Amino acid sequence: MTLNLPYNFVPLTPFVLRPDWHAHVSHDHPFRDGWSGEIRIRLTAHTPLSVGGEQTPGREREPGKVHFARTPDGRPAVPPSSLKGMLRHVLEIAAFGHFREVEDQRLGVRDLTKADNFYMKEMVKAPVQAGWLRYRDGSWYIRPVNFVRLHQEELIRAFGVDEQKWKKAGTVQKRYGLIGTLPEIHFDVGPVRNNGQADAIDLGRGPRHGHVVVTGQPGPDYTRKNAKKREFIFYDAGEPRDEIPVSPEVMSDFQFIHQESDEWNRFWKPKVLDADPGVPVFWHADGGREGGVRSLGLAMMYRLAYRHSLHDAIRHTGAGKNANSAHLDDDTPDLAELLFGRIDADTPDGSLRGRVMPGLAECEQDATTRWEGPMVLNGPKPTFYPAYLNQQEKKKDYITLMDDRAELSGWKRYPVRSSHHTPRPPEKSGPKVQVKLETVPAETTFSTQIRFHNLRDVELGALMWALDFGGRGDLRHSLGTGKPFGFGQVSVSVTDAHLEPNDPGREIDDDALVNLEACRHAFVQYMNDAWAQATDGAEDRWEDSEPLRQLLAMATPNSDETADAPLDKLGNPKFFVKARSSGQYQKPHKDVKDGWHTLRRQLGDSATPEAPAFDRALEETRRRHQQAQEKQEREQKRQEMSPEQKQVDDLRQALEACEAEPGKSRWNNLNKAIRELPEEAAGWDDLITDLAELLNHAETLAASHDQKKIVKAVRQARTRLNIADD
């Protein structure tokens, strides 16, 4: 089964494009083929747009609010950083940039949906142990202890807690508030059950002494079927055991997994230094001779750190037998970094100042904003492996970060929709997690300028390509908040430009827009050369590569491929739990072309093509403009033609196309033009001579290419129209 989510992924490749002029990029030393200037753009919203300015967090009875960004005088505006981020993400994908803005962390998982899944198998490889976590002299330690289970009904009775209050207290903090933190209790150990664990008996009277440990109630209260029913007592069976050090790596995993945990951050972490006898944890030994700690957590079935980190998955992605280090271990700037800059905290000399500076885009109308929602924007996180990791369709079990060859799905994008939709919040979601968006309506426009300094032809062309996906004005970007629901679909058009070449003697066109188009053509040629290099000549058209196919498909408005996405369920975690337990996975947005997976594993890890000459790009651009102008003139002439003249013109164009480049579709078009000629020559007196010449020409050309159907069609047309065979 496949998932239909409002987001998808553009696949990664091991190939990272590293422009060979990166070492010479500077604000102070001009390129001979460099340009400076500004491009005026208009941004048009095709669905309601919400670009966040001031944000108000949600409260118990009032949803949060995302206010539209505004100018000092109160007009809606799109900040430069939003435009920069939008364009940069497109260029990172299109120009095969580094995929490395990811923390090198091991995510956590807790999956109780099936008894035989990867999580449960990992957790039962070795017996779970208990202990007190302590921090001393800059290091973490666990003092191992024994534990027994304690039924909640007996716990309530032993401490005289009101049962209804206990049921309502689902968190660790609230439950310790009812019984005190780690209360001491006397008990005895009952018979060991089949699972190797024992229950506490003789509460308050037994010979043993320990501390009650509670771990929260994730589901229904203990009286319900299949609900968690037991808590724990930690105790020493004899002399206290020696402390075991916790390695920095294991502790880093624990703290990363619990970075959003109120139980850890607000309850236990502040008590680390003075908690007596310590912070209660469960843990597994690493199995080595040293007997160290492999993992730990705050519950018996705790969130377990995956075996592989996100960086491991990036290295696996797209690589054949060798790990792919190009995305992570290479410091050479990619094209997006050369244009928009980068910050390198480790090596200050590696930082780059951007040479592309978008301005504040101000609203061109007196737009009236509207509040949309409330809605829940929360969606799955990278731990949702059915989507974020490449899944093999024929594989029985999910691929997870426990697997040695786990690969990331790629760059996350929101495929644009033909319209927007505001779903109702999930039934059990409160105002505190809901949000309202202040939006401007569709058809609202914003204008600004993008200033640039010392960009080479290819770099300026890359910027132009990113604005409108290479001259595809019907494609859209996703901008702002609410993208999962179709908000923020915008297009960008160039309205004017001012260019100054670094070399005053350079041959350029008088029209700045023609020069910009020539630069874009140079960029496309550069990318074609790079892709041909990376594929060792197997493919030579960059825009036909699988990453570009997926990127362009996701920018194309299409109601069919996204309309069925369960938008009303995205804020409900149960939807993703159910999807995972039923074996669903995310397929690519567009069907992957044959041979892509094999080709990807054969790609090189870099390419350094030479930048194309501008004069060739300019010549090609002028040729295209001439063709476009001629086409426009023909269209204008056709508007003045009679129906008969249009048929003759169709025949002439079809014949010229076959002469220029014969092909099946062109022969079919010529055949169609001939067969659509009338049954009789009435009204064709002034056109018979031209028509006869065209038919003679068509017969000669068709005969030379053995196109018997067209020869036959010509002869039938002569008979119908009573035209002599010359």
Secondary structure, 3 states (H helix, E strand, C coil): CEECCCCEEECCCCCEECCCCHHHCCCCCCCCCEEEEEEEEEEEECCCECCEEEEECCCCCCCEEEEECECCCCCEEECHHHHHHHHHHHHHHHCCCCCCCCCCCCCEECCCCCCCCHHHHHHCCCCCEEEEEEEECCEEEEEEEEEEEEEHHHHHHHHCCCHHHHHHCCCHHHHHHHHCCCCEEEEEEEEECCCCCEEEECCCCCCEEEEEECCCCCCCCCCCCCCCCEEEEEECCCCCCCCEEECHHHHHHHHHHCCCCHHHHHHHHHHCCCCCCCEEEEEEECCCCCCCEEEEECCCCCCEECCCCHHHHHHHCCCCCCCCCHHHHCCCCCHHHHHHCECCCCCHHHCECCCEEECCEEECCCCCCEEEEEECCCCCCCCCHHHHECCCCCCCCCCCCCCCCCCECCEEECCCCCCCCCCCCCCCCCHHHCEEEEEECCCCEEEEEEEEEEEEHHHHHHHHHHHHCCCCCCCCEECCCCHHHCCCEEEEEEEEEEEEECCCCCCCCCCHHHHHHHHHHHHHHHHHHHHHHHCCCCCCCHHHCHHHHHHHHHCCCCHHHHCCCCHHHCCCHHHHHHHHHCCCEECCCCCCCCCHHHHHHHCCCEECCCCCCHHHHHHHHHHHHHHHHHHHHHHHHHHCCCHHHHHHHHHHHHHHHHHHCCCHHHHHHHHHHHHCCCCCCCCCCCCHHHHHHHHHHHHHHHHHCCCHHHHHHHHHHHHHHCCCCC
